[in-house]
């Protein structure tokens, strides 16, 4: 994987960097639409795509990522070691050591990219609760990188997209990293009549967009959250202490514990089978190896109180969600990310305690980076709408027609998922429904819309009732017959609307009364 494989791909593409508390993920996707590839960056990566978030400062060349691990410096109490610095970036503190460590890591990653890669755009992830400060830091950190486009996505949205959730979904993100355990209940952008999530551009054609005061932050909305400074490295210490009581937790012993933990997470392994992991140093007793079964590990996690801690964090998170009218049955999914999400124990715990919300299991370490690629224009999104599309409907309450938005300016196409719409008869005996489509007239008042992911100020004209004025399409009006005739207020048809790769607005049609599929229709060309 990585450089050797990518040498045969002449196409430019997008680089995604997900800066994590303990692991930073680096992925590349060619513009041909090929699947994302995790990049191997020796000697700083421990495996393809994964760079430990570690910096050891020195007067000469700093040690970065896996170099720090190999040098046995990961657990040193030394001011030269920078670890877990992500959570301090954007905190508005005068101490910039965290920002400097993060900048060094990004630059070191960039300097080790395979020389054959043509990175046209760089997309980075940001924690939603510190999005603004994090964005400002990223602009400075990436100022000298030779890339035409830089985009930013928030981590919960990227994780959800990596797990295949649609725009507008509500989900619980459980992130068990190397040093922290965080739960976040979030609502994604988008949904019916709203633009789907898309990366926010920080640089376009080499020019910074930071000076625009009209840029709008487009992030998932946090409904509830809770966290604890406990992560995978603590679990490694529990394993080491369990196997070698009263022995110091040396670097070699912790590294062996981590390797054993990863091996015990193999889904093909039985719960009772014991595994052995050698320790690369002299340990008394002389066998010099760790021994543990998955059943033993699960019991150890329970004994150390991980289940109780998760129960408390989940209760705190859902309390925040319920204050926003959101509970577990309202969620479209639970997504576990971070290295600790590989552990079967955590997945079993979530399946038992977050039902009926479905547990989604994307590759936990790379989910955010892969989702970030999906949110970036030019990779899986061919383009975005420059003008919105609305449907004229009859409003029974006001007794007149009004416009109902279907797709908004800035929404990506081809459609990521169909937009479902139910249509009812406005009077008894109605024999047909007309689909009159239009687009907003961009004149008059100013509002922010998104074009190619870029916040753009446009003028919107409104009528005397405050409604946005629309211009009907010049396309012929599509007439859908109702057989039998509809009754007033009764849902008759379900439309599944989508925009295809040729910018054609298409719809699949189902008669709700008979559950019969009707011929699909082409409604026109979007702009």
Secondary structure, DSSP 8 states (H G I E B T S, - for coil): -THHHHTT----EEEEEE--SSEEEEEEEETT----EE---TTTEEETTEEE-EEE--SSS-EETHHHHHTT-TT---TTEEES-GGGTTS--S--HHHHHHHHHHHHHHHTS-TT--EEEEEEEE-GGGHHHHHHHHHHHTTTS--SEEEEEEHHHHHHHHTT--TT-EEEEEEE-SS-EEEEEEE-S-BTTB-----EEEEETTEE-TT-TT------EEEEEEEES--HHHHHHHHHHHHSTTS---HHHHHHHHHHHHHHT-TTS-SS-EEEEE-SS--SSTT-EEEEEHHHHHHHHHHTTHHHHHHHHHHHHHHHHHTTT--GGG-SEEEEESGGGG-HHHHHHHHHHSTTS-EE---TTTHHHHHHHHTSBTTTB-EE-SS-EEEEEEETTTTEEEEEEEE-TT-EES-SS-EEEEEEBSSTTEEEEEE-EEEE---SEEEEEEETTEEEEEEE-B-TTS-B-EEE-SS--EEEEEEEEE-BT-EEEEEEEEE-TTSEEEEEEEETTTTEEEEEEEEEE--
